[in-house]
């Protein structure tokens, strides 16, 4: 039987080490790659094609939800487990929309991580019991559930980078687009969300768990 291959993405090395130790305590499971930010997670997912990905929500450059969305589009047969500190109905819905079928809280990972991976390895969903009541699949297709749905995937990427303090030039370099295009996206974001300052954008990103305060 082939081993179960997993990718772990978290911006804290000590968290990745702890998760890896838990995962590899199970015979036949192996961590094929690690990533410290969302963009690296997407790149390594495409390169290594793991069976299951464990993604932190609050990663730099690209948050876990948007990373999950990209990965699910490229690797629809890979299962995605979201790891977070947040108990949020809206966040659960965003996770489902992104294609993830697992969601557990960091403070219970030592107790339920292996059970979550086992469920996903059999292509069964696994949600923390503390948030499972928020999982309403029928509502996931309703774009009114999240104000973030007003933004395109590229605009969400740019919003996160701007909220992290990146300049238009830095955004352009990271995304391999022109500075003019980056500036145009920024203007569209501000217009769509009716924002008038960078402070408004940062506050929105924090409230919507796009970045960590």
Secondary structure, DSSP 8 states (H G I E B T S, - for coil): ---EEEEEE-S-HHHHHHHHHHHTTSTTEEEEEEESSHHHHHHHHHHH--SEEEEESS-SSS-HHHHHHHHHHH-TTSEEEEEES---HHHHHHHHHHT--EEEEGGGHHHHHHHHHHHHHTT--EE-TTTGGG--GGGTT-GGG-GGGGS-HHHHHHHHHHHTT--HHHHHHHHT--HHHHHHHHHHHHHHTT--SHHHHHHHHHHTTSS--
